[in-house]
């Protein structure tokens, strides 16, 4: 009995989702920004591969899947940079609030 390649690929896909979810869920907040940077780099590589798949594939299904992969990876990269920027802003020092000067003894308030 031979197992279909589609079933094997589906099992790998489900396992990747499960492992990925648990790996990302257990990341400490201090490591989140470097993890996002690596994720953005991986997504950029996926964009290149998806463009190759969309451009070099002769069938319509492959071209549509490649184009969809480019779009989804681009959204992932953009969202990753937005999240990284927001997280880095949390670590910036805040400017002290301006303290109102008290009125001098001869001046009226």
N, C-alpha and C positions, 0 to 999 in steps of 0.2 A: 504494500500500500504506500503510495507516494503522496506526500502532503503538497498542496498547491503553494506556489510561490506567493500568491496573494495572501493566503492565510498566514504564512510566515512573516511577511511584511507587516500585516495588521497586528500580529502579536508583538513584533519589535516596536511598532509605533505606540501601542498601548503601554508597554513596559517603559518606553522612553518618557511618555507623559507622566507615568507614576513616579519614576525615579526623579525626573526633573522637578516635579511638584515638591517632593519631600526635600530635595537638595536646596531649592530656593527658599522654601518655607522656613528652614532651620538656619538660615544665614543671619549672623548678628548684624545689627544696624551699622556697625563700624566697617564691615566688609561689603555693604550694599553698593557703595559708589564704585569700588573697583570691579565688582561683579557686573555692574551695568556697563562699564567701559568694555569689558571683555565680550559681553553680549552684543554690544553695538558692533564690535569688530567682526564677530561671527556673522551677524546679520549682513554686514557689508560684503562678506565673502559669499553669502547666500544670494545676494543680489547679482553678483557677477555670474554665478552658476545658473541662476534663473534666466538671466539675459541670454546666456549661451544656449540654454535649453529652449527658450522661446524662439531664438533666431535660427538655430540649426535643425530643429525638428521639422519634419515635413508634414506630419499629421496635424489636423486642426486641434485635436484634444491636447497634444503636447504643447502647442503654441498658446492655447488658452491657459493651461496649467502653469506654464512658464511666466506668462504675463501676470496671472494672479499671484504667483510667488513673488515676482518683482514688486507688485503693489503692496502686498502684506509685509514683506521685509522692509520696504521703505517706510511704512507706517511704524514698524517696530523700531527702526533706527531713529526716526524723528521723536517718537515717544520716549525712547531711552535717553536721548539727549535732553529732553525737557525734564525728565525725572532727575537726571544727574545734575542739571543746573539748579533745580530747586533744592536738592540735597546739599549741594555745595554752598548755596546761599545761607543755609542754616548754620554753617560754621563760621560765617563772617562776623567780625566784631561789630556790634551795633554802636552807632554814634550816641553819645550821652545826650539826654534831652537838655535843651537850653533852660537854664534856671533864670526866672524873672528877677531882675535886680530890684531890691527894695528902694522905695522913694527916699531921697535925701531928706535931711531934717528940715530944710528951708523950703522944700517943694511940696506942692499939694498933689495928692493922688488923683 
